[in-house]
């Protein structure tokens, strides 16, 4: 499809069609979803789009920004703006306590990882408080980039008391598998999920643009005795993950 045809306002811009940036955004979304603009297609610079559409550069910028955040368009330093390759979105239940390895294996996805660091360290003040450690105790830390079907999905940064995980090098793929072998697999966890904008380093690892939306998840997991066994901070790609919770009406509320 010719660039002039893509942006010709006569084919999509209507007087009563709502804000102009919304109309341009919908036009681009439609062309990307229909693969009339396939992955890898370069888009013209902002000023050229403004000239082709008769819109202001501010309007063009407002139309493109949410598409970048949604992962439909990539803005690469030195390479311009291109249509992004689609990412298979993973739907993750919040009612199941499981590992990344188990989640991806259930979906038949190929799992890989790159270790960023792992070892035994002096605990941080936050880890001391979370685990209730003494002054001379240590923690095992595992930091890795997780892949599913070749796509970088998440950065995991986990810490555990060393009496629960004495040797972090024993974790080859699944942390919970190692913990289960030693009878220390968590039975419950509390998770906090917040929105975050990716900094430069994390964005480079996840192969997305700096500043785009991501999901920051803090998990504290407990043994059956109630002891805290795991403290993990993860960053998940916002364009690749949906977290789903099933809600049920409590019996006492049905008659309220």
C-alpha positions as CSV (number, residue, x, y, z in Angstrom):
1,X,0.0,0.0,0.0
2,X,1.3,3.4,-1.0
3,X,2.1,5.9,1.7
4,X,-0.1,8.5,0.1
5,X,-3.1,6.1,0.2
6,X,-2.5,5.2,3.8
7,X,-2.6,8.8,5.0
8,X,-5.0,10.3,2.4
9,X,-7.6,12.0,4.7
10,X,-10.3,11.7,2.1
11,X,-10.5,7.9,2.8
12,X,-10.8,8.1,6.6
13,X,-11.1,11.6,8.1
14,X,-14.7,12.6,8.7
15,X,-16.0,16.0,10.0
16,X,-18.3,14.3,12.6
17,X,-15.9,11.3,13.3
18,X,-14.7,12.6,16.6
19,X,-11.3,14.1,17.5
20,X,-8.8,14.0,14.6
21,X,-6.1,12.2,16.5
22,X,-8.5,9.4,17.4
23,X,-9.5,9.0,13.8
24,X,-5.8,8.8,12.7
25,X,-5.2,6.3,15.5
26,X,-8.1,4.1,14.4
27,X,-6.9,4.3,10.8
28,X,-3.5,3.0,11.7
29,X,-4.9,0.4,14.0
30,X,-7.1,-0.9,11.3
31,X,-4.3,-1.1,8.7
32,X,-2.0,-2.9,11.2
33,X,-4.6,-5.4,12.3
34,X,-5.7,-6.1,8.7
35,X,-1.9,-6.5,7.8
36,X,-2.2,-3.9,5.1
37,X,0.7,-2.5,7.1
38,X,2.6,-5.7,7.9
39,X,5.3,-6.0,10.6
40,X,8.5,-4.2,9.8
41,X,6.8,-1.6,7.6
42,X,8.5,1.8,8.1
43,X,6.2,4.8,8.8
44,X,7.1,8.3,7.6
45,X,8.5,10.8,10.0
46,X,6.0,12.8,12.1
47,X,6.3,16.0,10.0
48,X,5.7,14.0,6.8
49,X,2.5,12.4,8.2
50,X,1.3,15.8,9.2
51,X,1.9,17.1,5.7
52,X,0.1,14.1,4.1
53,X,-2.9,14.3,6.4
54,X,-3.2,18.0,6.8
55,X,-3.1,17.6,10.6
56,X,-0.7,19.2,13.0
57,X,2.4,17.5,14.3
58,X,0.9,17.6,17.9
59,X,-2.2,15.7,16.6
60,X,0.0,13.1,14.8
61,X,2.0,12.6,18.0
62,X,-1.2,12.1,20.1
63,X,-2.4,9.5,17.6
64,X,0.9,7.5,17.5
65,X,1.7,7.6,21.2
66,X,-0.9,5.1,22.3
67,X,0.0,2.7,19.5
68,X,3.6,2.7,20.7
69,X,2.4,2.1,24.2
70,X,0.2,-0.8,23.0
71,X,3.2,-2.4,21.2
72,X,1.7,-2.0,17.7
73,X,4.4,0.5,16.6
74,X,8.1,0.7,17.6
75,X,10.1,3.9,17.7
76,X,13.8,2.9,17.4
77,X,16.6,5.3,17.9
78,X,18.3,5.9,14.5
79,X,15.9,3.6,12.7
80,X,12.7,5.6,12.7
81,X,9.2,4.3,13.4
82,X,8.1,0.8,12.2
83,X,5.1,-1.5,12.6
84,X,6.0,-3.9,15.4
85,X,5.9,-7.7,15.1
86,X,2.9,-9.1,17.0
87,X,3.4,-10.5,20.5
88,X,1.3,-13.5,21.6
89,X,-0.4,-12.2,24.8
90,X,-0.4,-14.5,27.8
91,X,-3.4,-14.6,30.1
92,X,-2.3,-15.4,33.6
93,X,-4.7,-16.3,36.5
94,X,-4.2,-14.6,39.8
95,X,-5.8,-17.5,41.7
96,X,-3.0,-20.1,41.1
97,X,0.3,-20.1,42.9
98,X,2.7,-21.3,40.2
99,X,6.1,-20.5,38.6
100,X,6.8,-18.9,35.3
101,X,8.1,-22.3,34.0
102,X,4.9,-24.1,35.0
103,X,2.7,-21.3,33.5
104,X,4.4,-21.4,30.1
105,X,4.7,-25.2,30.0
106,X,0.9,-25.5,30.5
107,X,0.5,-23.4,27.3
108,X,3.0,-25.6,25.4
109,X,5.4,-22.7,25.0
110,X,9.2,-23.1,24.8
111,X,10.9,-21.6,27.8
112,X,14.4,-20.1,27.9
113,X,16.2,-17.7,30.2
114,X,19.3,-15.6,30.5
115,X,20.9,-15.4,34.0
116,X,21.7,-11.8,34.9
117,X,23.1,-12.7,38.3
118,X,22.8,-15.3,41.1
119,X,24.7,-16.0,44.3
120,X,24.7,-15.5,48.0
121,X,24.7,-11.9,49.4
122,X,24.4,-9.8,52.5
123,X,20.7,-9.0,52.8
124,X,19.4,-5.5,52.1
125,X,17.3,-3.8,54.9
126,X,14.2,-4.7,53.0
127,X,15.1,-8.4,52.9
128,X,16.0,-8.3,56.6
129,X,12.6,-7.0,57.4
130,X,10.7,-9.3,55.0
131,X,12.4,-12.5,56.1
132,X,13.0,-11.5,59.7
133,X,16.8,-12.2,59.4
134,X,19.5,-11.8,61.9
135,X,22.5,-9.5,61.4
136,X,24.8,-12.3,60.2
137,X,22.4,-14.2,58.0
138,X,22.6,-14.3,54.2
139,X,20.2,-14.5,51.2
140,X,20.3,-16.2,47.9
141,X,19.4,-14.0,45.0
142,X,18.3,-15.0,41.5
143,X,18.0,-12.4,38.7
144,X,17.1,-13.5,35.2
145,X,15.4,-12.6,32.0
146,X,12.6,-15.1,31.1
147,X,11.6,-16.0,27.5
148,X,8.6,-17.8,26.1
149,X,8.8,-18.9,22.4
150,X,11.8,-16.7,21.9
151,X,10.1,-13.5,23.2
152,X,11.5,-11.8,26.3
153,X,8.5,-11.7,28.7
154,X,9.7,-10.8,32.2
155,X,12.6,-9.9,34.4
156,X,12.6,-11.8,37.7
157,X,14.6,-10.7,40.8
158,X,14.0,-13.2,43.6
159,X,15.6,-13.6,47.0
160,X,15.3,-16.4,49.6
161,X,16.9,-17.1,53.0
162,X,20.0,-19.4,52.4
163,X,18.6,-22.1,54.8
164,X,15.7,-22.4,52.3
165,X,17.9,-22.1,49.1
166,X,21.6,-22.9,50.2
167,X,22.8,-23.0,46.6
168,X,21.3,-20.7,44.1
169,X,23.2,-22.4,41.3
170,X,21.0,-25.5,41.8
171,X,18.2,-23.6,40.1
172,X,18.5,-24.4,36.4
173,X,15.0,-23.6,35.2
174,X,12.2,-23.7,37.9
175,X,12.8,-22.3,41.3
176,X,9.7,-23.9,42.7
177,X,10.8,-27.3,41.4
178,X,14.0,-27.1,43.4
179,X,12.0,-25.9,46.5
180,X,9.6,-28.8,46.1
181,X,12.4,-31.3,46.1
182,X,13.6,-29.9,49.4
183,X,10.1,-29.7,50.9
184,X,10.1,-25.9,51.0
185,X,7.7,-25.0,48.2
186,X,5.4,-22.1,49.2
187,X,1.7,-22.9,49.7
188,X,0.4,-19.3,49.5
189,X,1.5,-15.9,48.4
190,X,0.5,-12.2,48.4
191,X,1.1,-10.3,45.2
192,X,1.0,-6.6,44.6
193,X,0.6,-5.5,41.0
194,X,1.3,-1.9,39.9
195,X,1.8,-0.1,36.7
196,X,5.3,1.1,35.8
197,X,7.1,2.8,33.0
198,X,10.2,0.9,31.9
199,X,13.6,2.5,32.5
200,X,16.4,2.2,29.9
201,X,18.1,-1.0,31.2
202,X,14.9,-3.0,31.7
203,X,13.5,-1.8,28.4
204,X,16.6,-3.0,26.6
205,X,16.4,-6.4,28.2
206,X,12.7,-6.8,27.2
207,X,13.4,-5.4,23.7
208,X,10.9,-2.6,24.0
209,X,11.0,1.1,24.0
210,X,12.1,3.0,27.1
211,X,9.2,4.5,29.0
212,X,6.4,2.1,27.8
213,X,4.0,0.7,30.3
214,X,4.9,-2.5,32.1
215,X,3.5,-4.5,35.1
216,X,5.5,-4.5,38.3
217,X,4.7,-7.4,40.5
218,X,5.9,-7.9,44.1
219,X,5.3,-11.4,45.5
220,X,5.9,-12.6,49.0
221,X,5.4,-16.4,49.4
222,X,4.8,-18.4,52.5
223,X,5.5,-21.9,53.7
224,X,2.7,-23.9,55.4
225,X,4.2,-22.8,58.8
226,X,3.6,-19.2,57.9
227,X,7.2,-18.4,57.4
228,X,8.2,-16.1,54.5
229,X,10.1,-18.2,52.0
230,X,10.4,-16.1,48.9
231,X,10.5,-12.4,48.0
232,X,10.3,-11.6,44.3
233,X,10.1,-8.4,42.3
234,X,9.3,-8.9,38.6
235,X,8.8,-6.7,35.6
236,X,6.4,-8.1,33.0
237,X,5.9,-6.7,29.5
238,X,2.6,-4.8,29.4
239,X,2.0,-5.8,25.8
240,X,2.5,-9.5,26.5
241,X,0.7,-10.2,29.8
242,X,-2.9,-10.0,31.0
243,X,-3.5,-10.9,34.7
244,X,-7.0,-12.2,35.3
245,X,-8.8,-12.7,38.6
246,X,-12.1,-14.6,39.0
247,X,-14.4,-12.9,41.6
248,X,-17.3,-14.6,43.4
249,X,-20.0,-13.1,45.6
250,X,-19.5,-14.0,49.2
251,X,-22.5,-16.0,50.6
252,X,-23.2,-13.5,53.3
253,X,-23.6,-10.7,50.7
254,X,-26.2,-12.6,48.6
255,X,-28.9,-11.7,51.1
256,X,-27.7,-8.3,52.0
